[in-house]
Amino acid sequence: MTIEERLVDIEIKIARQEDLADTLNRTIYEQQKKIDELEALCTALARQLREMRDAAKDGAHAAPFNEKPPHY
């Protein structure tokens, strides 16, 4: 194998590694966005559950949460 062939082989390997690094960076970025969205959703759901619990404690809801709908 000549020096030129070895250099071409090394350049190809470096190009593939750069492409892999870019792909991994994009994947990590997308995963972090999804994690941020899920954390925001969990926070909103927790807040909503606290509000519902507090409202139930205060007697704001006349019917309990476990009451069957009227058509049963």
C-alpha positions in Angstrom: 0.0 0.0 0.0 1.5 3.3 -1.0 1.6 6.4 1.2 -1.0 8.1 -1.0 -3.4 5.2 -0.6 -2.8 5.2 3.2 -3.5 8.9 3.3 -6.7 8.5 1.3 -7.7 5.7 3.6 -7.1 7.9 6.7 -9.0 10.8 5.2 -12.0 8.5 4.5 -11.9 7.2 8.1 -11.7 10.8 9.5 -14.6 11.9 7.3 -16.7 8.9 8.5 -15.8 9.8 12.1 -16.8 13.4 11.6 -20.1 12.3 10.1 -20.7 10.0 13.1 -19.9 12.8 15.6 -22.4 15.1 13.8 -25.1 12.4 13.8 -24.5 11.8 17.5 -24.7 15.5 18.3 -28.0 15.8 16.4 -29.3 12.8 18.3 -28.3 14.2 21.7 -29.8 17.6 20.8 -33.2 16.0 19.8 -33.2 13.8 22.9 -32.5 16.8 25.2 -35.4 18.7 23.5 -37.7 15.7 24.2 -36.5 15.5 27.8 -37.2 19.2 28.3 -40.7 18.8 26.8 -41.4 15.8 29.1 -40.2 17.6 32.2 -42.4 20.5 31.4 -45.4 18.1 30.9 -44.7 16.3 34.2 -44.5 19.7 36.0 -47.8 20.8 34.5 -49.5 17.5 35.4 -48.1 17.6 38.9 -49.4 21.2 39.3 -52.8 20.2 37.9 -53.0 17.3 40.3 -52.1 19.5 43.3 -54.8 22.0 42.2 -57.4 19.3 41.9 -56.4 17.9 45.3 -56.5 21.3 46.9 -59.9 22.1 45.3 -61.3 18.7 46.6 -60.0 19.5 50.1 -61.6 22.9 50.0 -65.0 21.4 49.0 -65.1 23.2 45.7 -66.3 20.0 44.0 -69.6 18.7 45.2 -69.2 15.2 43.8 -66.3 13.0 44.7 -63.8 12.0 42.0 -64.8 8.3 42.3 -68.5 8.9 41.8 -70.0 7.0 38.8 -71.5 9.0 36.0 -75.3 9.4 36.1 -75.9 7.0 33.3 -74.8 4.0 35.4 
